[in-house]
């Protein structure tokens, strides 16, 4: 993965929220924060932040 090069793939926020709701029960504040992070990333293209990782079976 080359450093300093970014993927230009458009993030579908609605589809992302649908998948999060389907695969992860509860955790509304966490899911809201993930959506907020992705929306800001999509708008600014210059944000630096942590890598998001979800670990465990769906619903945990």
N, C-alpha and C positions, 0 to 999 in steps of 0.2 A: 504494500500500500504506500504510494508516494506521499510524502509529507507536503503539506501546503496545497494539495489539490482536493477539491471538494466535489461530492456527488451533486449533480444538478437535478436529481429526482425530486419531483413535487410531492410533498407530503399531504395526503388526504386526511385532514383532521377528523372529519366525521367518521370515516371508515376506521381510523385508528381508535377512536372512542368506542365504536361498536365492537371492535375486536377485544379491547380491554374489558368492556362490560360483559361480553360473552365468556371470556376465559378467566376472569379474576373477580370472584364474588366480593362485594363490599369494597373496602379500601377507597372510598370515594375521594377523600382528600389526596391520596397518592395518585390516583388516576387524573384528577384535576391538575395536579402539579406536573405530571408527565405531559398532558395536553398543552398546558401553558408553556412549558419548556420548548416543545416542538413548534408551537405557533411563533414564539419569539425567534427561534432559530430560523424558521422559514422566512420571517420578515427581515431579519437583520443580516443574515449570512456571515456575520462577523463575530458571533457570540462564541465564547470559549466556555466550556463547562465539563462536567463529569460525563463519563460514559454511563448510559443507563443500562442496567442489567436486572432482569427479573428472574429469580431463582426459585425452583420448587414446582410442584405440580399445580395445575390450574386450581384456583380457589384458595390457595394457601397464602 
